[in-house]
Amino acid sequence: MVVVGDGAYQGRNVVERSFNALKHWRGPATRYGKLAVVYRGGAVLTVVLALLRN
């Protein structure tokens, strides 16, 4: 059993939730998201919007 401090657990939780939100965003799943540059732009936009919300 691995003992993890509260701070480390909270940081890990934030990272996991952020990736989960990014994966569930449906913008890149459309037909327009087939190019890598469009997919990356959508991912960057999602991250920026998440940062602005906080």
Secondary structure, DSSP 4 states (H G I P E B T S, - for coil): -----HHHHHHHHHHHHHHHHHHH--GGGSGGGGSHHHHHHHHHHHHHHHHHH-
